[in-house]
């Protein structure tokens, strides 16, 4: 997956605004079950939120670990929630279309 550009992350944050968390990181931390649940959530939805109910002081590092294990990319952090994105591998099944360039910039 290519690294997301700033305007693409902004677009995804807007889409994630109304989403509820699909996975919660609790007292057991990151387990194989958590990774499976995140992977499944990304496969189904492409864009998900993860809520940290514990380990709030380590959420940055734990989110990075989840990114690596699931092949996803962090779109942002809002409070104790991480937003992750991974496009569907089959282009025909993709639900989210990323903008290809920043349309807000004016041309010279």
C-alpha positions in Angstrom: 0.0 0.0 0.0 1.3 3.5 -0.9 1.7 5.9 2.0 -1.4 8.1 2.3 -0.9 11.8 1.6 -2.2 14.5 3.9 -5.3 15.4 1.9 -6.2 11.7 1.6 -5.9 11.3 5.4 -8.1 14.3 5.9 -10.7 12.8 3.5 -10.6 9.5 5.5 -10.9 11.3 8.8 -14.1 12.9 7.5 -15.4 9.5 6.5 -14.5 8.0 9.9 -16.2 10.7 11.9 -19.5 8.8 12.3 -18.0 5.4 12.8 -18.1 3.4 16.0 -15.0 1.5 17.2 -14.9 -2.0 15.9 -12.2 -3.2 18.3 -11.3 -2.3 21.9 -7.8 -2.7 23.4 -8.4 -3.7 27.0 -6.4 -5.1 29.9 -4.9 -8.0 27.8 -3.4 -5.6 25.3 -2.7 -6.7 21.7 -3.5 -10.4 21.4 -3.9 -12.7 18.4 -7.6 -12.3 18.7 -7.3 -8.5 18.6 -5.2 -8.7 15.5 -7.7 -11.1 13.8 -10.5 -8.7 14.7 -8.7 -5.7 13.3 -7.8 -7.6 10.2 -11.4 -8.7 9.7 -12.7 -5.2 10.3 -10.3 -3.8 7.7 -11.2 -6.5 5.2 -14.9 -5.8 5.6 -14.9 -2.0 6.0 -11.5 -0.7 4.9 -11.7 2.1 7.5 -12.1 1.4 11.2 -11.7 2.9 14.6 -9.9 1.1 17.5 -10.7 2.3 21.1 -8.0 2.1 23.8 -9.8 1.4 27.1 -6.4 0.4 28.7 -2.8 1.2 27.7 -3.7 4.8 26.9 -0.2 5.9 27.6 1.2 3.4 25.0 -1.4 3.8 22.3 1.0 5.3 19.7 3.4 2.3 19.9 0.6 -0.2 20.1 -1.2 1.4 17.1 2.1 1.1 15.1 2.4 -2.6 16.0 -1.2 -3.2 14.8 -0.4 -1.3 11.6 2.6 -3.5 10.9 0.8 -6.8 11.7 -2.3 -5.9 9.6 -0.6 -4.0 6.7 -2.8 -1.0 7.4 -2.0 2.7 7.9 -3.0 5.0 10.6 -5.1 7.9 9.4 -5.2 9.6 12.8 -5.7 9.5 16.5 -8.7 11.2 18.2 -8.5 11.0 21.9 -8.1 7.4 22.8 -9.2 6.1 19.4 -7.0 5.2 16.4 -8.3 5.3 12.9 -6.8 2.7 10.5 -7.2 2.3 6.8 -6.4 -0.6 4.4 -7.8 -0.7 0.9 -9.6 -3.9 -0.1 -7.3 -6.1 -2.2 -9.9 -6.6 -4.9 -10.4 -3.3 -6.6 -14.0 -4.4 -7.6 -14.9 -4.7 -3.9 -13.5 -1.4 -2.7 -16.0 0.8 -0.9 -13.7 3.8 -0.5 -12.3 5.9 -3.3 -9.4 8.1 -2.3 -9.0 11.5 -3.9 -5.9 11.4 -6.1 -4.9 15.0 -5.7 -5.8 17.9 -3.5 -8.6 19.7 -5.2 -8.6 22.5 -2.7 -5.3 24.0 -4.1 -5.8 26.5 -6.7 -4.0 26.2 -10.0 -1.6 29.1 -11.1 
